Amino acid sequence: MPTYSALTTLTGEEPARALGEAMERMDPEPYGVGVFEVEDGSGIWEVGGYFHDAPDEIVLEILATAFGAKSFLVSELPEVDWVAKVQRELHPVDAGRFFVYGSHDADKLPEGRIPLQVEATMAFGTGHHGTTLGCLLAFDRLYTDGLRPTNIADIGCGTAVLAMAAAKVLPEAKIIASDIDRVAVDVAEANVAINDLQGRIVCLEAAGFAHRRIGDAAPFDLIFANILKGPLIELAPAMGKHAARGGHVILSGLLVVQAEAVIAAYLAEGFRLQDRNDLGEWSALVLVRE
């Protein structure tokens, strides 16, 4: 059965989100709508809808005109088993002492490495992207240097690969992994089970730190946040309130050209920059709460 996509771009977050909400009321109704900032500093946002039946292009044109967007590009999508495709194309990842792999590569586990099995799913964070890899390498360096945090939060956890890495080497640590997306939380819980870490990581649906159990567990001496520039900056005050004095935060999901803006937001909240690692176009930051 074919599916269809309808994509457009426009300037500004507010009209982009309003257009996304308007698309959700279309008939036929899309089974998914996405609103994303184009991460190049241009202020352009992309809005897309996905449909089981061909969308009404006249309605799309009316919506585009009403919200100041470009005309929608409508495409029929081929039937693809995306999970199988990703499994074929993703290879195991070396990240310091950690080895991230899928079940299709279970026969490639090297000796002396800490395995993290992460399946190809709808959730982000398989370890292959420069942001997740950067966070894993940053944590690996901190651990090598003697850091042994006992209270950890993984905010915007995706597949929970970062929380699982911490759980593997810190058996006594208390760890919370949270995500704003319910699908990601379900994926995180599944990966925790696959890696035999049940009872070690609490998986929660939450926007940032907005959950009672996260507030009750604070302050944290290590916080991962692999999300995007905008949310990282918005979370800076809350990060300052939830990080223990002397605690570390590992941040990514940002382009190299965005790193200085994120660093400035955290310096203003009482952090100092300890380390920065740029992998291609992506940057990972390690900051310490003064």
Backbone as CSV, one residue per row, in Angstrom:
resi,resn,N_x,N_y,N_z,CA_x,CA_y,CA_z,C_x,C_y,C_z
1,MET,0.848,-1.198,0.000,0.000,0.000,0.000,0.883,1.247,0.000
2,PRO,0.733,2.150,-0.997,1.594,3.339,-1.038,1.226,4.322,0.060
3,THR,2.160,5.146,0.444,1.892,6.257,1.346,2.390,7.525,0.674
4,TYR,1.979,8.674,1.230,2.283,9.947,0.590,2.876,10.910,1.621
5,SER,3.777,11.750,1.148,4.316,12.814,1.990,3.984,14.151,1.358
6,ALA,3.820,15.168,2.193,3.598,16.539,1.739,4.502,17.432,2.578
7,LEU,5.482,18.080,1.937,6.504,18.834,2.649,6.556,20.275,2.172
8,THR,6.804,21.186,3.099,6.979,22.589,2.763,7.936,23.235,3.753
9,THR,8.334,24.461,3.485,9.183,25.225,4.401,8.613,26.630,4.553
10,LEU,8.930,27.243,5.695,8.523,28.622,5.952,9.403,29.197,7.044
11,THR,9.315,30.483,7.250,10.156,31.163,8.232,9.409,31.317,9.550
12,GLY,10.078,30.936,10.647,9.526,31.178,11.971,8.904,29.961,12.618
13,GLU,9.162,29.800,13.925,8.643,28.646,14.651,7.131,28.727,14.854
14,GLU,6.620,29.897,15.226,5.190,30.009,15.549,4.301,29.671,14.354
15,PRO,4.538,30.275,13.164,3.688,29.888,12.028,3.896,28.439,11.600
16,ALA,5.120,27.914,11.784,5.377,26.520,11.407,4.561,25.573,12.281
17,ARG,4.548,25.815,13.580,3.783,24.941,14.475,2.278,25.110,14.236
18,ALA,1.863,26.324,13.929,0.444,26.543,13.639,0.042,25.808,12.364
19,LEU,0.914,25.807,11.363,0.630,25.080,10.135,0.566,23.580,10.410
20,GLY,1.480,23.082,11.240,1.450,21.666,11.596,0.137,21.278,12.263
21,GLU,-0.341,22.137,13.163,-1.615,21.859,13.838,-2.779,21.880,12.844
22,ALA,-2.723,22.797,11.882,-3.788,22.870,10.883,-3.788,21.621,10.007
23,MET,-2.611,21.099,9.680,-2.532,19.892,8.858,-3.163,18.693,9.551
24,GLU,-3.067,18.656,10.879,-3.632,17.533,11.613,-5.158,17.463,11.493
25,ARG,-5.766,18.566,11.070,-7.231,18.595,10.940,-7.676,18.347,9.502
26,MET,-6.751,17.988,8.625,-7.104,17.738,7.229,-7.920,16.460,7.066
27,ASP,-8.604,16.371,5.933,-9.332,15.163,5.548,-8.964,14.845,4.100
28,PRO,-8.264,13.718,3.818,-7.909,12.666,4.774,-6.885,13.147,5.804
29,GLU,-7.016,12.591,6.998,-6.157,12.969,8.117,-4.775,12.343,7.955
30,PRO,-3.707,13.108,8.157,-2.366,12.514,8.103,-2.142,11.597,9.295
31,TYR,-1.371,10.544,9.099,-1.057,9.681,10.239,0.152,10.182,11.007
32,GLY,0.796,11.216,10.486,1.919,11.815,11.200,2.207,13.199,10.650
33,VAL,2.542,14.144,11.536,2.940,15.492,11.131,4.214,15.844,11.887
34,GLY,5.190,16.372,11.159,6.444,16.770,11.787,6.738,18.237,11.532
35,VAL,7.269,18.921,12.562,7.664,20.328,12.453,9.087,20.429,12.977
36,PHE,10.012,20.805,12.106,11.425,20.794,12.480,12.116,22.071,12.017
37,GLU,13.025,22.569,12.841,13.859,23.694,12.436,15.002,23.183,11.568
38,VAL,15.268,23.853,10.473,16.412,23.519,9.635,17.660,24.029,10.350
39,GLU,18.527,23.107,10.768,19.633,23.449,11.659,20.813,24.075,10.912
40,ASP,20.555,25.222,10.267,21.645,25.926,9.589,21.685,27.398,9.962
41,GLY,20.915,27.763,10.998,20.908,29.145,11.446,20.082,30.084,10.593
42,SER,19.344,29.554,9.627,18.600,30.396,8.699,17.238,30.836,9.233
43,GLY,16.736,30.176,10.259,15.399,30.466,10.769,14.295,29.799,9.979
44,ILE,14.675,28.941,9.035,13.691,28.233,8.218,13.230,26.974,8.952
45,TRP,11.924,26.698,8.858,11.335,25.502,9.456,10.724,24.637,8.367
46,GLU,10.777,23.335,8.564,10.174,22.384,7.631,8.950,21.761,8.289
47,VAL,7.873,21.696,7.539,6.633,21.083,8.020,6.257,19.982,7.043
48,GLY,5.993,18.808,7.564,5.659,17.685,6.699,4.535,16.853,7.264
49,GLY,3.702,16.320,6.371,2.646,15.411,6.763,2.750,14.123,5.974
50,TYR,2.318,13.016,6.589,2.392,11.699,5.961,0.997,11.091,5.954
51,PHE,0.588,10.585,4.782,-0.792,10.179,4.556,-0.863,8.772,3.979
52,HIS,-1.890,8.032,4.389,-2.158,6.726,3.772,-2.830,6.908,2.410
53,ASP,-3.639,7.950,2.285,-4.313,8.259,1.021,-3.771,9.583,0.492
54,ALA,-3.852,9.765,-0.818,-3.330,10.983,-1.429,-3.989,12.215,-0.801
55,PRO,-3.193,13.174,-0.329,-3.777,14.365,0.293,-4.407,15.281,-0.756
56,ASP,-5.317,16.125,-0.293,-5.990,17.084,-1.157,-5.033,18.242,-1.418
57,GLU,-4.509,18.330,-2.642,-3.494,19.333,-2.945,-4.073,20.743,-2.971
58,ILE,-5.360,20.884,-3.221,-5.973,22.213,-3.158,-5.978,22.717,-1.719
59,VAL,-6.335,21.831,-0.779,-6.317,22.205,0.639,-4.899,22.541,1.075
60,LEU,-3.935,21.763,0.618,-2.538,22.038,0.964,-2.103,23.412,0.461
61,GLU,-2.515,23.767,-0.749,-2.142,25.068,-1.302,-2.780,26.194,-0.502
62,ILE,-4.033,25.992,-0.079,-4.707,26.999,0.749,-3.966,27.177,2.074
63,LEU,-3.562,26.058,2.687,-2.831,26.128,3.953,-1.486,26.827,3.769
64,ALA,-0.788,26.489,2.707,0.513,27.109,2.451,0.364,28.622,2.312
65,THR,-0.645,29.051,1.574,-0.880,30.486,1.388,-1.256,31.157,2.702
66,ALA,-2.097,30.490,3.491,-2.578,31.075,4.744,-1.453,31.284,5.750
67,PHE,-0.465,30.403,5.742,0.599,30.491,6.746,1.918,31.005,6.173
68,GLY,1.894,31.474,4.922,3.093,32.060,4.340,4.177,31.053,4.023
69,ALA,3.777,29.833,3.681,4.748,28.781,3.361,4.870,28.618,1.853
70,LYS,5.921,27.964,1.441,6.062,27.610,0.041,5.041,26.526,-0.309
71,SER,4.786,26.356,-1.600,3.851,25.312,-2.020,4.351,23.948,-1.568
72,PHE,3.426,23.097,-1.147,3.791,21.765,-0.690,4.306,20.918,-1.858
73,LEU,5.318,20.132,-1.572,5.783,19.114,-2.504,5.180,17.792,-2.062
74,VAL,4.321,17.228,-2.907,3.640,15.969,-2.573,4.325,14.838,-3.330
75,SER,4.658,13.777,-2.607,5.350,12.637,-3.221,4.704,11.342,-2.766
76,GLU,4.657,10.378,-3.671,4.236,9.029,-3.307,5.473,8.269,-2.871
77,LEU,5.392,7.670,-1.698,6.556,7.001,-1.126,6.520,5.509,-1.437
78,PRO,7.655,4.934,-1.795,7.685,3.486,-2.052,7.527,2.711,-0.760
79,GLU,7.039,1.496,-0.890,6.918,0.625,0.278,8.311,0.114,0.649
80,VAL,8.774,0.496,1.818,10.111,0.114,2.264,10.034,-0.373,3.701
81,ASP,10.661,-1.488,3.980,10.828,-1.940,5.361,12.014,-1.172,5.923
82,TRP,11.708,-0.025,6.555,12.793,0.866,6.968,13.673,0.251,8.039
83,VAL,13.103,-0.516,8.943,13.926,-1.144,9.974,14.933,-2.106,9.332
84,ALA,14.454,-2.932,8.400,15.365,-3.857,7.717,16.425,-3.104,6.927
85,LYS,16.023,-1.987,6.298,16.975,-1.190,5.532,18.061,-0.623,6.440
86,VAL,17.639,-0.070,7.577,18.612,0.501,8.504,19.544,-0.574,9.039
87,GLN,18.982,-1.750,9.347,19.820,-2.830,9.854,20.889,-3.225,8.838
88,ARG,20.534,-3.214,7.574,21.520,-3.570,6.546,22.617,-2.523,6.434
89,GLU,22.254,-1.253,6.649,23.202,-0.177,6.376,23.995,0.273,7.596
90,LEU,23.491,0.002,8.813,24.202,0.412,10.009,25.212,-0.645,10.420
91,HIS,26.409,-0.187,10.694,27.460,-1.077,11.141,27.735,-0.832,12.625
92,PRO,28.379,-1.780,13.310,28.698,-1.565,14.723,29.532,-0.300,14.913
93,VAL,29.406,0.312,16.091,30.102,1.566,16.387,31.059,1.361,17.551
94,ASP,32.307,1.754,17.345,33.293,1.778,18.415,33.240,3.135,19.087
95,ALA,33.002,3.161,20.383,32.946,4.416,21.131,33.728,4.240,22.421
96,GLY,35.038,4.311,22.315,35.869,4.089,23.488,35.737,2.658,23.969
97,ARG,35.366,2.487,25.220,35.211,1.138,25.779,33.891,0.496,25.357
98,PHE,33.000,1.283,24.738,31.670,0.804,24.385,31.621,0.329,22.933
99,PHE,30.786,-0.684,22.703,30.586,-1.243,21.362,29.090,-1.317,21.132
100,VAL,28.588,-0.459,20.239,27.154,-0.372,19.972,26.837,-1.196,18.727
101,TYR,25.843,-2.055,18.835,25.555,-2.960,17.727,24.072,-3.328,17.725
102,GLY,23.616,-3.856,16.582,22.272,-4.400,16.472,22.325,-5.909,16.521
103,SER,21.177,-6.542,16.692,21.148,-8.004,16.802,21.718,-8.674,15.562
104,HIS,21.631,-7.982,14.403,22.158,-8.561,13.167,23.678,-8.603,13.153
105,ASP,24.323,-7.909,14.129,25.782,-7.916,14.216,26.262,-8.561,15.514
106,ALA,25.410,-9.391,16.118,25.766,-9.993,17.409,26.998,-10.880,17.315
107,ASP,27.318,-11.364,16.125,28.485,-12.236,15.973,29.781,-11.451,15.846
108,LYS,29.715,-10.120,15.906,30.907,-9.290,15.716,31.421,-8.675,17.011
109,LEU,30.902,-9.118,18.160,31.300,-8.512,19.427,32.771,-8.781,19.719
110,PRO,33.577,-7.739,19.887,34.990,-7.947,20.213,35.166,-8.219,21.705
111,GLU,36.222,-8.912,22.050,36.504,-9.195,23.459,36.962,-7.918,24.162
112,GLY,36.632,-7.843,25.427,37.107,-6.740,26.241,36.360,-5.447,26.064
113,ARG,35.257,-5.449,25.335,34.475,-4.233,25.138,33.137,-4.373,25.844
114,ILE,32.530,-3.254,26.150,31.232,-3.256,26.817,30.151,-3.164,25.750
115,PRO,29.350,-4.223,25.563,28.359,-4.235,24.483,27.096,-3.474,24.846
116,LEU,26.585,-2.737,23.876,25.307,-2.046,24.013,24.478,-2.395,22.781
117,GLN,23.460,-3.216,22.968,22.628,-3.611,21.835,21.495,-2.605,21.669
118,VAL,21.442,-1.994,20.509,20.417,-1.000,20.195,19.832,-1.360,18.847
119,GLU,18.526,-1.585,18.826,17.881,-1.992,17.587,17.442,-0.785,16.764
120,ALA,17.407,-0.950,15.452,16.921,0.094,14.552,15.427,0.283,14.784
121,THR,15.044,1.490,15.162,13.652,1.780,15.507,13.311,3.196,15.084
122,MET,12.122,3.640,15.492,11.709,5.011,15.203,12.398,6.014,16.123
123,ALA,12.988,5.582,17.221,13.608,6.515,18.160,15.024,6.848,17.726
124,PHE,15.454,8.068,18.056,16.786,8.510,17.692,17.817,8.012,18.697
125,GLY,19.070,7.922,18.239,20.162,7.629,19.150,20.676,6.218,19.059
126,THR,21.101,5.787,17.875,21.629,4.436,17.725,23.124,4.371,17.985
127,GLY,23.750,5.526,18.154,25.204,5.558,18.348,25.940,5.880,17.074
128,HIS,25.273,5.791,15.935,25.928,6.039,14.656,26.010,7.525,14.345
129,HIS,25.084,8.307,14.856,25.086,9.732,14.586,26.195,10.406,15.381
130,GLY,26.781,11.467,14.810,27.890,12.147,15.463,27.555,12.672,16.839
131,THR,26.273,13.019,17.087,25.918,13.552,18.395,25.946,12.471,19.475
132,THR,25.349,11.327,19.194,25.340,10.228,20.167,26.751,9.691,20.369
133,LEU,27.478,9.530,19.286,28.857,9.067,19.394,29.685,10.044,20.217
134,GLY,29.481,11.350,19.990,30.216,12.346,20.754,29.944,12.257,22.244
135,CYS,28.673,12.016,22.616,28.319,11.871,24.033,28.952,10.625,24.636
136,LEU,28.922,9.520,23.905,29.533,8.281,24.403,31.030,8.458,24.616
137,LEU,31.696,9.100,23.672,33.141,9.307,23.800,33.453,10.253,24.948
138,ALA,32.612,11.279,25.137,32.826,12.201,26.251,32.679,11.483,27.589
139,PHE,31.646,10.661,27.705,31.457,9.895,28.937,32.599,8.907,29.144
140,ASP,33.050,8.275,28.085,34.163,7.334,28.178,35.411,8.032,28.717
141,ARG,35.686,9.244,28.249,36.862,9.981,28.731,36.715,10.356,30.204
142,LEU,35.508,10.792,30.586,35.294,11.148,31.992,35.477,9.932,32.898
143,TYR,34.967,8.798,32.459,35.103,7.573,33.246,36.573,7.179,33.362
144,THR,37.307,7.282,32.272,38.742,6.968,32.292,39.473,7.885,33.257
145,ASP,39.029,9.133,33.349,39.666,10.104,34.244,39.225,9.948,35.693
146,GLY,38.362,8.967,35.964,37.998,8.675,37.345,36.635,9.138,37.793
147,LEU,35.834,9.709,36.899,34.501,10.157,37.296,33.617,8.950,37.598
148,ARG,32.953,8.955,38.759,32.067,7.871,39.161,30.765,8.445,39.704
149,PRO,29.928,9.002,38.856,28.662,9.574,39.323,27.730,8.496,39.859
150,THR,26.891,8.885,40.799,25.977,7.925,41.421,24.509,8.266,41.160
151,ASN,24.239,9.439,40.611,22.866,9.868,40.337,22.845,10.521,38.957
152,ILE,22.178,9.882,37.997,22.336,10.246,36.584,20.970,10.435,35.936
153,ALA,20.879,11.427,35.047,19.671,11.640,34.238,20.066,11.713,32.769
154,ASP,19.274,11.051,31.932,19.445,11.112,30.476,18.187,11.784,29.932
155,ILE,18.284,13.090,29.632,17.130,13.894,29.226,17.023,13.886,27.696
156,GLY,15.865,13.480,27.188,15.726,13.299,25.742,16.466,12.051,25.317
157,CYS,16.155,10.945,25.978,17.004,9.744,25.927,16.956,8.992,24.604
158,GLY,15.880,9.153,23.793,15.804,8.379,22.552,15.827,6.884,22.837
159,THR,16.833,6.202,22.344,16.952,4.759,22.555,17.486,4.386,23.930
160,ALA,17.902,5.381,24.726,18.486,5.193,26.061,19.897,4.634,26.007
161,VAL,20.583,4.775,24.877,21.929,4.217,24.768,22.883,4.878,25.762
162,LEU,22.729,6.171,26.033,23.622,6.851,26.975,23.360,6.387,28.406
163,ALA,22.094,6.282,28.768,21.755,5.775,30.100,22.269,4.357,30.277
164,MET,22.167,3.534,29.241,22.630,2.146,29.334,24.148,2.077,29.451
165,ALA,24.858,2.965,28.758,26.313,2.992,28.880,26.707,3.277,30.323
166,ALA,26.010,4.240,30.939,26.305,4.557,32.334,25.976,3.380,33.243
167,ALA,24.846,2.722,33.002,24.444,1.598,33.845,25.424,0.439,33.755
168,LYS,26.008,0.237,32.582,26.937,-0.881,32.388,28.202,-0.734,33.228
169,VAL,28.687,0.514,33.387,29.964,0.699,34.100,29.777,1.224,35.520
170,LEU,28.548,1.599,35.866,28.283,2.151,37.196,27.132,1.363,37.837
171,PRO,27.413,0.160,38.306,26.346,-0.726,38.789,25.579,-0.207,39.992
172,GLU,26.144,0.729,40.744,25.459,1.242,41.928,24.695,2.535,41.651
173,ALA,24.834,3.082,40.455,24.228,4.382,40.157,22.715,4.282,39.997
174,LYS,22.028,5.346,40.400,20.608,5.502,40.131,20.468,6.288,38.832
175,ILE,19.659,5.781,37.897,19.617,6.370,36.558,18.171,6.547,36.109
176,ILE,17.869,7.749,35.616,16.578,8.049,35.021,16.800,8.397,33.559
177,ALA,15.988,7.827,32.674,16.018,8.161,31.253,14.638,8.673,30.877
178,SER,14.578,9.888,30.325,13.270,10.463,30.000,13.257,10.989,28.572
179,ASP,12.060,11.022,27.993,11.896,11.583,26.652,10.500,12.162,26.543
180,ILE,10.350,13.187,25.730,9.057,13.816,25.526,8.145,12.962,24.651
181,ASP,8.739,12.024,23.919,8.019,11.181,22.952,7.725,9.816,23.572
182,ARG,6.442,9.450,23.640,6.056,8.167,24.228,6.668,6.995,23.485
183,VAL,6.776,7.103,22.150,7.391,6.032,21.370,8.835,5.822,21.807
184,ALA,9.567,6.912,22.006,10.956,6.806,22.446,11.052,6.133,23.809
185,VAL,10.134,6.464,24.702,10.146,5.840,26.032,9.917,4.329,25.903
186,ASP,8.997,3.930,25.054,8.750,2.502,24.834,9.993,1.819,24.262
187,VAL,10.645,2.490,23.308,11.875,1.943,22.718,12.960,1.841,23.778
188,ALA,13.074,2.876,24.610,14.080,2.857,25.681,13.855,1.672,26.612
189,GLU,12.614,1.455,27.002,12.307,0.345,27.907,12.642,-0.995,27.255
190,ALA,12.369,-1.112,25.944,12.697,-2.348,25.241,14.203,-2.569,25.190
191,ASN,14.965,-1.519,24.921,16.416,-1.666,24.871,17.012,-1.980,26.238
192,VAL,16.441,-1.373,27.271,16.897,-1.679,28.633,16.717,-3.167,28.912
193,ALA,15.578,-3.712,28.488,15.324,-5.141,28.709,16.271,-6.006,27.886
194,ILE,16.488,-5.633,26.632,17.387,-6.401,25.763,18.786,-6.490,26.361
195,ASN,19.204,-5.414,27.024,20.554,-5.369,27.598,20.609,-5.833,29.050
196,ASP,19.531,-6.489,29.511,19.479,-7.051,30.868,19.721,-5.994,31.942
197,LEU,19.120,-4.815,31.739,19.298,-3.733,32.701,17.981,-3.356,33.379
198,GLN,17.021,-4.297,33.375,15.750,-4.028,34.043,16.002,-3.719,35.520
199,GLY,15.293,-2.716,36.016,15.450,-2.330,37.407,16.601,-1.382,37.647
200,ARG,17.448,-1.184,36.644,18.589,-0.282,36.786,18.300,1.108,36.254
201,ILE,17.383,1.206,35.303,17.080,2.483,34.655,15.573,2.710,34.699
202,VAL,15.171,3.851,35.214,13.763,4.236,35.228,13.491,5.057,33.970
203,CYS,12.561,4.600,33.139,12.221,5.290,31.893,10.919,6.059,32.074
204,LEU,10.933,7.355,31.750,9.786,8.215,31.987,9.453,9.037,30.753
205,GLU,8.180,9.362,30.581,7.763,10.334,29.568,7.718,11.699,30.232
206,ALA,8.544,12.632,29.750,8.605,13.951,30.377,9.183,14.951,29.394
207,ALA,8.746,16.204,29.520,9.334,17.304,28.754,10.426,17.925,29.610
208,GLY,11.671,17.722,29.212,12.780,18.238,30.011,12.801,17.613,31.392
209,PHE,12.798,18.467,32.415,12.835,17.992,33.800,11.440,17.986,34.433
210,ALA,10.414,18.196,33.614,9.060,18.374,34.144,8.400,17.041,34.494
211,HIS,8.898,16.400,35.513,8.288,15.173,36.037,8.635,15.084,37.518
212,ARG,7.655,14.725,38.322,7.868,14.684,39.777,9.036,13.791,40.158
213,ARG,9.162,12.636,39.511,10.225,11.706,39.894,11.603,12.261,39.553
214,ILE,11.683,13.055,38.487,12.966,13.685,38.169,13.296,14.746,39.218
215,GLY,12.305,15.553,39.574,12.536,16.570,40.598,12.911,15.967,41.934
216,ASP,12.248,14.872,42.301,12.546,14.224,43.576,13.940,13.610,43.602
217,ALA,14.421,13.172,42.428,15.731,12.507,42.363,16.890,13.490,42.317
218,ALA,16.630,14.740,41.943,17.694,15.748,41.843,18.279,16.060,43.221
219,PRO,19.528,16.569,43.270,20.381,16.968,42.146,21.150,15.775,41.564
220,PHE,21.470,15.875,40.278,22.194,14.826,39.569,23.660,15.216,39.422
221,ASP,24.535,14.228,39.582,25.948,14.531,39.374,26.415,14.232,37.959
222,LEU,25.520,13.684,37.114,25.784,13.583,35.686,24.451,13.672,34.947
223,ILE,24.387,14.570,33.957,23.201,14.704,33.124,23.621,14.632,31.658
224,PHE,22.986,13.731,30.914,23.124,13.700,29.459,21.951,14.475,28.864
225,ALA,22.191,15.241,27.808,21.098,15.869,27.061,21.540,15.960,25.608
226,ASN,21.112,14.991,24.832,21.440,14.943,23.403,20.171,15.283,22.640
227,ILE,19.917,16.594,22.483,18.656,17.011,21.875,18.944,17.992,20.721
228,LEU,18.556,19.252,20.825,18.813,20.244,19.791,19.211,21.566,20.449
229,LYS,19.786,22.452,19.644,20.255,23.738,20.166,19.167,24.480,20.938
230,GLY,17.999,24.674,20.328,16.943,25.442,20.975,16.547,24.896,22.332
231,PRO,16.167,23.613,22.404,15.820,23.037,23.709,16.974,23.050,24.708
232,LEU,18.209,22.870,24.240,19.352,22.915,25.161,19.455,24.287,25.822
233,ILE,19.282,25.340,25.032,19.353,26.690,25.588,18.171,26.935,26.526
234,GLU,16.980,26.513,26.129,15.799,26.679,26.980,15.941,25.929,28.301
235,LEU,16.639,24.795,28.277,16.796,23.968,29.483,17.932,24.437,30.392
236,ALA,18.723,25.403,29.945,19.896,25.798,30.730,19.546,26.178,32.177
237,PRO,18.529,27.018,32.425,18.200,27.324,33.830,17.797,26.094,34.626
238,ALA,16.965,25.228,34.026,16.555,24.008,34.726,17.742,23.078,34.932
239,MET,18.663,23.056,33.985,19.861,22.234,34.126,20.669,22.709,35.331
240,GLY,20.766,24.036,35.482,21.490,24.577,36.624,20.849,24.204,37.948
241,LYS,19.512,24.137,37.965,18.799,23.804,39.203,18.872,22.314,39.532
242,HIS,18.983,21.470,38.520,18.940,20.024,38.741,20.313,19.372,38.783
243,ALA,21.362,20.097,38.414,22.720,19.548,38.469,23.328,19.835,39.837
244,ALA,23.987,18.847,40.398,24.658,19.030,41.680,25.866,19.939,41.505
245,ARG,26.271,20.601,42.558,27.498,21.401,42.491,28.674,20.452,42.236
246,GLY,29.471,20.783,41.248,30.553,19.892,40.847,30.101,18.814,39.893
247,GLY,28.784,18.792,39.583,28.257,17.790,38.672,28.558,18.118,37.219
248,HIS,28.549,17.102,36.393,28.856,17.243,34.972,27.592,17.139,34.132
249,VAL,27.570,17.890,33.029,26.535,17.702,32.013,27.225,17.463,30.683
250,ILE,26.707,16.522,29.923,27.211,16.220,28.586,26.105,16.581,27.600
251,LEU,26.386,17.531,26.726,25.376,18.071,25.819,25.753,17.817,24.369
252,SER,24.773,17.468,23.555,24.989,17.408,22.113,23.651,17.524,21.411
253,GLY,23.664,17.263,20.112,22.509,17.522,19.285,22.643,18.866,18.597
254,LEU,23.842,19.450,18.674,24.051,20.781,18.119,25.178,20.775,17.095
255,LEU,25.042,21.662,16.121,26.075,21.834,15.119,27.258,22.599,15.703
256,VAL,28.411,22.420,15.088,29.616,23.131,15.531,29.366,24.637,15.585
257,VAL,28.645,25.166,14.586,28.407,26.613,14.537,27.436,27.072,15.622
258,GLN,26.759,26.139,16.287,25.807,26.491,17.342,26.407,26.354,18.742
259,ALA,27.589,25.781,18.834,28.160,25.440,20.136,28.372,26.665,21.017
260,GLU,28.859,27.767,20.443,29.163,28.937,21.260,27.906,29.500,21.919
261,ALA,26.792,29.484,21.219,25.545,29.994,21.797,25.094,29.127,22.960
262,VAL,25.251,27.813,22.831,24.868,26.912,23.913,25.814,27.088,25.100
263,ILE,27.098,27.172,24.822,28.075,27.376,25.900,27.746,28.647,26.674
264,ALA,27.437,29.737,25.974,27.129,31.009,26.630,25.926,30.877,27.557
265,ALA,24.906,30.143,27.115,23.706,29.970,27.942,24.037,29.237,29.235
266,TYR,24.959,28.277,29.169,25.300,27.496,30.365,26.289,28.229,31.264
267,LEU,27.173,29.017,30.695,28.053,29.836,31.529,27.228,30.804,32.366
268,ALA,26.149,31.309,31.787,25.274,32.241,32.499,24.544,31.587,33.657
269,GLU,24.464,30.250,33.644,23.780,29.509,34.720,24.749,28.890,35.711
270,GLY,26.010,29.304,35.670,26.968,28.845,36.664,27.765,27.620,36.279
271,PHE,27.788,27.282,35.005,28.612,26.170,34.530,29.927,26.706,33.976
272,ARG,30.905,25.839,33.892,32.137,26.148,33.151,32.370,25.044,32.129
273,LEU,32.942,25.415,31.008,33.226,24.442,29.960,34.471,23.645,30.323
274,GLN,34.336,22.327,30.367,35.481,21.461,30.656,36.064,20.846,29.387
275,ASP,35.204,20.506,28.444,35.704,19.819,27.248,34.729,20.062,26.097
276,ARG,35.279,20.043,24.902,34.464,20.148,23.685,35.085,19.260,22.623
277,ASN,34.240,18.484,21.973,34.726,17.592,20.926,33.842,17.749,19.698
278,ASP,34.462,18.149,18.582,33.728,18.306,17.332,33.972,17.093,16.447
279,LEU,32.870,16.438,16.057,32.930,15.292,15.153,32.231,15.685,13.866
280,GLY,33.011,16.004,12.830,32.418,16.477,11.599,31.705,17.793,11.863
281,GLU,30.415,17.865,11.526,29.659,19.102,11.712,28.985,19.185,13.074
282,TRP,29.150,18.141,13.910,28.463,18.086,15.196,29.425,18.308,16.347
283,SER,28.902,18.869,17.433,29.728,19.179,18.599,29.135,18.532,19.843
284,ALA,30.009,18.066,20.744,29.603,17.541,22.050,30.338,18.349,23.119
285,LEU,29.608,18.765,24.134,30.159,19.619,25.179,30.110,18.919,26.536
286,VAL,31.131,19.149,27.338,31.125,18.722,28.729,31.282,19.965,29.585
287,LEU,30.299,20.193,30.456,30.345,21.340,31.353,30.219,20.889,32.788
288,VAL,30.740,21.706,33.702,30.711,21.387,35.132,29.970,22.487,35.862
289,ARG,29.085,22.100,36.772,28.336,23.059,37.583,29.242,23.560,38.688
290,GLU,29.498,24.886,38.695,30.393,25.455,39.694,29.691,25.544,41.051
